[in-house]
Amino acid sequence: MIINNKYAYFFDDIKKCARISIELSANDRRYIPGIKYLEDHFLFDLPIYRNFRISRFLADNIPENSKVLDWGCGYGDASFMLRSLRPDLDIISYDVLSSPPWETLAGKENLNKIVDNNEDRLPFEAGCFDAIFGIGVLEHVNNQENSLKEIYRILKPGGLFYIFLYPNRFSYTERFQKTIGHPCHDKPLSMEELEKRVTDPGFTVEAKGYQLTLPIILSRFPFFVRYLYNLFGNAIMAMNDIFEKIPVLNKLSSNLMVICRKK
C-alpha cells in the first residue's frame, strides 16, 4: 500500500509499537487476546489507514481548541494521529483496558490516557467535553443505553458525539466471519436501530453513513493472505469510497457511522 510520505511516520510508529508490545507480552498467556487484536489491526498499513482517515475527518471538523474525549481509545492510535494533526486540541484518551500490549504507544507518545473499568459512571464532570468520538466502541460496552446517557452527560450542550465503525446488521463480512468461526460482533444494528439508540437519551442525528463495503481487517486470516491483500490497499480504499455511496449496495457495508449532537 502506498502512503503519502507526509504521514508515513504515523504508520511506522504504530507498527513499531505494536511489534514491541507483542514481543513484550508473548510469554504471558493472559495477554493472548490483546496480542491477536494487535496482529489483526496494527501490523499492516490498510487497517491503520482506516483509523487514519477517521482521524483526518475529525481533524477537519472539530473546532479549534476543543476539549476532546477518545472514548474507548484501545491502543491509542487515533488519539496519537489526531493530536499530531491537530496539536491545538486537548485530547483525553479513555478506556477500561490496561495491560502491557496496550501501553507501549501511549507511553511512547505521552498520551493523556485515563483507565477506569467502571462503565456505569465515566470519571468526568458533566458538560466538560466539546466533542467525543468512539471508533468501534459502542458495540463492546455492557449497557449501551447507560453508556450513551453517560456520553450525553459529559458532553457540553451543542457538542458532537461521533460514532464510527459500528457493526452493520446486514454486513456480509460479519456473516462470513461468523460462518468460518473467526471473530465477529454480537451486537450489530441496522442504521434505523442505531439512530433510535442514540436519540433515546436526547441526541439529534446530524449525519449518518455507511463505512467499508469491502473488508479492511482480515481477522485471523493467515499472515501471507493479509500481506497480499494489503498490497492492494489503495485500490480497496478507492473502491470503498465509491461503493459506500451506492444505494442498496452500501447497506451491505461492514460498518455504520453516525454523528449526533447534544441539544
Rosetta blueprint (number, residue, H / E / L):
1 M L
2 I L
3 I L
4 N L
5 N H
6 K H
7 Y H
8 A H
9 Y H
10 F H
11 F H
12 D H
13 D H
14 I H
15 K H
16 K H
17 C H
18 A H
19 R H
20 I H
21 S H
22 I H
23 E H
24 L H
25 S H
26 A L
27 N L
28 D L
29 R H
30 R H
31 Y H
32 I H
33 P H
34 G H
35 I H
36 K H
37 Y H
38 L H
39 E H
40 D H
41 H H
42 F H
43 L L
44 F L
45 D H
46 L H
47 P H
48 I H
49 Y H
50 R H
51 N H
52 F H
53 R H
54 I H
55 S H
56 R H
57 F H
58 L H
59 A H
60 D H
61 N H
62 I L
63 P L
64 E L
65 N L
66 S L
67 K E
68 V E
69 L E
70 D E
71 W E
72 G L
73 C L
74 G L
75 Y L
76 G L
77 D H
78 A H
79 S H
80 F H
81 M H
82 L H
83 R H
84 S H
85 L H
86 R L
87 P L
88 D L
89 L L
90 D E
91 I E
92 I E
93 S E
94 Y E
95 D E
96 V L
97 L L
98 S L
99 S L
100 P H
101 P H
102 W H
103 E H
104 T H
105 L H
106 A H
107 G H
108 K H
109 E H
110 N L
111 L L
112 N L
113 K E
114 I E
115 V E
116 D L
117 N L
118 N L
119 E L
120 D L
121 R L
122 L L
123 P L
124 F L
125 E L
126 A L
127 G L
128 C L
129 F E
130 D E
131 A E
132 I E
133 F E
134 G E
135 I E
136 G L
137 V L
138 L H
139 E H
140 H H
141 V L
142 N L
143 N L
144 Q H
145 E H
146 N H
147 S H
148 L H
149 K H
150 E H
151 I H
152 Y H
153 R H
154 I H
155 L E
156 K E
157 P E
158 G E
159 G E
160 L E
161 F E
162 Y E
163 I E
164 F E
165 L E
166 Y E
167 P E
168 N E
169 R L
170 F L
171 S L
172 Y H
173 T H
174 E H
175 R H
176 F H
177 Q H
178 K H
179 T H
180 I L
181 G L
182 H L
183 P L
184 C L
185 H L
186 D L
187 K L
188 P L
189 L E
190 S L
191 M H
192 E H
193 E H
194 L H
195 E H
196 K H
197 R H
198 V H
199 T H
200 D L
201 P L
202 G L
203 F E
204 T E
205 V E
206 E E
207 A E
208 K E
209 G E
210 Y E
211 Q E
212 L L
213 T L
214 L L
215 P L
216 I L
217 I L
218 L L
219 S L
220 R L
221 F L
222 P L
223 F H
224 F H
225 V H
226 R H
227 Y H
228 L H
229 Y H
230 N H
231 L H
232 F L
233 G H
234 N H
235 A H
236 I H
237 M H
238 A H
239 M H
240 N H
241 D H
242 I H
243 F H
244 E L
245 K L
246 I L
247 P L
248 V L
249 L H
250 N H
251 K H
252 L H
253 S L
254 S L
255 N E
256 L E
257 M E
258 V E
259 I E
260 C E
261 R E
262 K E
263 K L
